[in-house]
Amino acid sequence: DVKVTQSSRYLVKRTGEKVFLECVQDMDHENMFWYRQDPGLGLRLIYFSYDVKMKEKGDIPEGYSVSREKKERFSLILESASTNQTSMYLCASSWVTGPQSNYGYTFGSGTRLTVV
Amino acid sequence: AQKITQTQPGMFVQEKEAVTLDCTYDTSDQSYGLFWYKQPSSGEMIFLIYQGSYDEQNATEGRYSLNFQKARKSANLVISASQLGDSAMYFCAMREGLLGGSARQLTFGSGTQLTVLP
């Protein structure tokens, strides 16, 4: 069964800490994405990557960075966590080419981060 | 401007009845895709149905169908014969520039919380 795995389901961190959220996919997908989900706002794109070591900013990149050293792994980094980064974080991956229906995503199960 | 608009924050439906969840979109691309995802309380995002902008037929997947009205830029999800397990958050999403071949992100609406009543 194909999977996108996020390393933590729940995390509690202190303000100012450096936080790493890890995501691994086993489908050989080129694209990987990080979203945050907040009530009433839906999913908002933070960063995405279309190849190893490549990254592009999404709609809300401030306060975040990413790393993609291997094709299967995409990490989201909160350089100095703040309380307004308390949220659900969802990782996803997808193909670049292929039948159009494959242009959707496979999602991880999410990491609920609380910054106190 | 919002690219994906879901105007119903919450909906209720009686078990075994049909329900329509609204979605309108905004794009200037000719080639795009529309998706619906379901998110139960457990948090995972489940792909339900896809409609391509050039598809002439409305997409159907079991009890799910997508009412695609291109001129109105709407892509409503219809769930027939609702079940208690359909209670979840539903997201409409769009991917633009499908012919470009490069990474194109999905843009999501704010979601509709559906509750199925016994």
HADDOCK unambig.tbl for C-alpha pairs under 7 A between the chains (distance, minus, plus):
assign (segid A and resid 31 and name CA) (segid B and resid 103 and name CA) 6.46 0.50 0.50
assign (segid A and resid 40 and name CA) (segid B and resid 110 and name CA) 5.49 0.50 0.50
assign (segid A and resid 41 and name CA) (segid B and resid 110 and name CA) 4.86 0.50 0.50
assign (segid A and resid 42 and name CA) (segid B and resid 108 and name CA) 6.30 0.50 0.50
assign (segid A and resid 42 and name CA) (segid B and resid 109 and name CA) 5.68 0.50 0.50
assign (segid A and resid 42 and name CA) (segid B and resid 110 and name CA) 3.79 0.50 0.50
assign (segid A and resid 42 and name CA) (segid B and resid 111 and name CA) 5.89 0.50 0.50
assign (segid A and resid 43 and name CA) (segid B and resid 108 and name CA) 5.80 0.50 0.50
assign (segid A and resid 50 and name CA) (segid B and resid 103 and name CA) 5.82 0.50 0.50
assign (segid A and resid 96 and name CA) (segid B and resid 101 and name CA) 6.20 0.50 0.50
assign (segid A and resid 96 and name CA) (segid B and resid 102 and name CA) 6.12 0.50 0.50
assign (segid A and resid 96 and name CA) (segid B and resid 103 and name CA) 5.80 0.50 0.50
assign (segid A and resid 97 and name CA) (segid B and resid 101 and name CA) 6.05 0.50 0.50
assign (segid A and resid 101 and name CA) (segid B and resid 50 and name CA) 6.26 0.50 0.50
assign (segid A and resid 107 and name CA) (segid B and resid 45 and name CA) 6.04 0.50 0.50
assign (segid A and resid 108 and name CA) (segid B and resid 44 and name CA) 6.75 0.50 0.50
assign (segid A and resid 109 and name CA) (segid B and resid 43 and name CA) 6.09 0.50 0.50
assign (segid A and resid 109 and name CA) (segid B and resid 44 and name CA) 4.59 0.50 0.50
assign (segid A and resid 110 and name CA) (segid B and resid 43 and name CA) 6.63 0.50 0.50
assign (segid A and resid 110 and name CA) (segid B and resid 44 and name CA) 6.83 0.50 0.50
